[in-house]
């Protein structure tokens, strides 16, 4: 992830792609997932949870 961010150019896109691949390979610890979801309002959180249930589990 650090390499993707620090190489310059379109680094935000590279980091987003790298993060997506890393999540698919390593997963996200439950505590981090819950903390990230806690910042969303309820309607958006429900959408994310339904998406995750359908496509990620």
ChimeraX commands (.cxc) that place a marker at each C-alpha (Angstrom):
marker #1 position 0.00,0.00,0.00 radius 0.5
marker #1 position 2.78,2.43,0.90 radius 0.5
marker #1 position 4.51,1.77,-2.42 radius 0.5
marker #1 position 1.30,2.42,-4.35 radius 0.5
marker #1 position 0.84,5.76,-2.58 radius 0.5
marker #1 position 4.44,6.94,-2.82 radius 0.5
marker #1 position 5.26,6.22,-6.48 radius 0.5
marker #1 position 3.61,9.43,-7.67 radius 0.5
marker #1 position 1.40,10.01,-10.67 radius 0.5
marker #1 position -2.16,8.83,-10.19 radius 0.5
marker #1 position -1.35,7.49,-6.75 radius 0.5
marker #1 position -4.86,7.78,-5.30 radius 0.5
marker #1 position -6.20,5.45,-8.00 radius 0.5
marker #1 position -3.30,3.02,-7.57 radius 0.5
marker #1 position -3.81,2.99,-3.80 radius 0.5
marker #1 position -7.56,2.36,-4.21 radius 0.5
marker #1 position -6.91,-0.57,-6.54 radius 0.5
marker #1 position -4.19,-1.92,-4.24 radius 0.5
marker #1 position -6.50,-1.62,-1.24 radius 0.5
marker #1 position -9.26,-3.51,-3.04 radius 0.5
marker #1 position -6.92,-6.34,-3.95 radius 0.5
marker #1 position -5.48,-6.44,-0.42 radius 0.5
marker #1 position -9.00,-6.62,1.08 radius 0.5
marker #1 position -9.89,-9.53,-1.19 radius 0.5
marker #1 position -6.69,-11.39,-0.28 radius 0.5
marker #1 position -6.28,-10.56,3.42 radius 0.5
marker #1 position -9.79,-9.57,4.46 radius 0.5
marker #1 position -10.59,-6.79,6.91 radius 0.5
marker #1 position -10.42,-7.40,10.65 radius 0.5
marker #1 position -13.87,-7.15,12.23 radius 0.5
marker #1 position -12.85,-4.31,14.57 radius 0.5
marker #1 position -11.60,-2.15,11.69 radius 0.5
marker #1 position -14.67,-2.90,9.58 radius 0.5
marker #1 position -17.00,-1.94,12.42 radius 0.5
marker #1 position -15.08,1.27,13.15 radius 0.5
marker #1 position -15.22,2.32,9.48 radius 0.5
marker #1 position -18.94,1.54,9.27 radius 0.5
marker #1 position -19.61,3.56,12.42 radius 0.5
marker #1 position -18.79,6.76,10.52 radius 0.5
marker #1 position -21.63,6.18,8.02 radius 0.5
marker #1 position -25.21,7.27,8.55 radius 0.5
marker #1 position -27.73,4.44,8.96 radius 0.5
marker #1 position -29.13,4.34,5.37 radius 0.5
marker #1 position -25.65,4.21,3.82 radius 0.5
marker #1 position -24.45,1.66,6.37 radius 0.5
marker #1 position -27.39,-0.61,5.46 radius 0.5
marker #1 position -26.51,-0.35,1.76 radius 0.5
marker #1 position -22.87,-1.26,2.43 radius 0.5
marker #1 position -23.85,-4.18,4.65 radius 0.5
marker #1 position -26.32,-5.56,2.07 radius 0.5
marker #1 position -23.68,-5.22,-0.66 radius 0.5
marker #1 position -21.08,-6.99,1.50 radius 0.5
marker #1 position -23.50,-9.82,2.34 radius 0.5
marker #1 position -24.39,-10.34,-1.32 radius 0.5
marker #1 position -20.95,-10.07,-2.92 radius 0.5
marker #1 position -18.25,-10.53,-0.28 radius 0.5
marker #1 position -19.33,-13.30,2.06 radius 0.5
marker link #1:1,2 radius 0.2
marker link #1:2,3 radius 0.2
marker link #1:3,4 radius 0.2
marker link #1:4,5 radius 0.2
marker link #1:5,6 radius 0.2
marker link #1:6,7 radius 0.2
marker link #1:7,8 radius 0.2
marker link #1:8,9 radius 0.2
marker link #1:9,10 radius 0.2
marker link #1:10,11 radius 0.2
marker link #1:11,12 radius 0.2
marker link #1:12,13 radius 0.2
marker link #1:13,14 radius 0.2
marker link #1:14,15 radius 0.2
marker link #1:15,16 radius 0.2
marker link #1:16,17 radius 0.2
marker link #1:17,18 radius 0.2
marker link #1:18,19 radius 0.2
marker link #1:19,20 radius 0.2
marker link #1:20,21 radius 0.2
marker link #1:21,22 radius 0.2
marker link #1:22,23 radius 0.2
marker link #1:23,24 radius 0.2
marker link #1:24,25 radius 0.2
marker link #1:25,26 radius 0.2
marker link #1:26,27 radius 0.2
marker link #1:27,28 radius 0.2
marker link #1:28,29 radius 0.2
marker link #1:29,30 radius 0.2
marker link #1:30,31 radius 0.2
marker link #1:31,32 radius 0.2
marker link #1:32,33 radius 0.2
marker link #1:33,34 radius 0.2
marker link #1:34,35 radius 0.2
marker link #1:35,36 radius 0.2
marker link #1:36,37 radius 0.2
marker link #1:37,38 radius 0.2
marker link #1:38,39 radius 0.2
marker link #1:39,40 radius 0.2
marker link #1:40,41 radius 0.2
marker link #1:41,42 radius 0.2
marker link #1:42,43 radius 0.2
marker link #1:43,44 radius 0.2
marker link #1:44,45 radius 0.2
marker link #1:45,46 radius 0.2
marker link #1:46,47 radius 0.2
marker link #1:47,48 radius 0.2
marker link #1:48,49 radius 0.2
marker link #1:49,50 radius 0.2
marker link #1:50,51 radius 0.2
marker link #1:51,52 radius 0.2
marker link #1:52,53 radius 0.2
marker link #1:53,54 radius 0.2
marker link #1:54,55 radius 0.2
marker link #1:55,56 radius 0.2
marker link #1:56,57 radius 0.2
view
